Amino acid sequence: MPDLDALLWVTRTVENHSVVVRASGELDMLTAPRLSTQLDFAEAVVVPPAPVVLDLTGLTFLGSAGLSVLLNHDKRCKSRGSRLEIVPGGTAVTRPLTVTALDQVLTVKPDLVGGPA
């Protein structure tokens, strides 16, 4: 079995009342549960209406299981009066979001400049 730490690295911090989750590596069916668990923790501690910010600038691959995690957690954040803000970074993330039109459904931010909104 592959070393999940080598495939996806995830950190979680609190910045400006928001919870920021940063993911680097590959987000696929093997690693998606790992990100989902970190987003569960983030959603539990964020105080609405502050957002959960998901920084994906370090991803090198985003598969369909990863897209499903984004959609599910976006719905969960909205149901709790918060929101999931996604910072996609490069084409490894922007291309799947655009091709699936999820960039029109999810809250996508260009960067983290100035901190989370």
Secondary structure, 3 states (H helix, E strand, C coil): CCCHHHHEEEEEEEECCEEEEEEEEEECCCCHHHHHHHHHHHHHHCCCCCCEEEEEEEEEEECHHHHHHHHHHHHHHHHCCCCEEEECCCHHHHHHHHHCCHHHCCEECCCCCCCCC
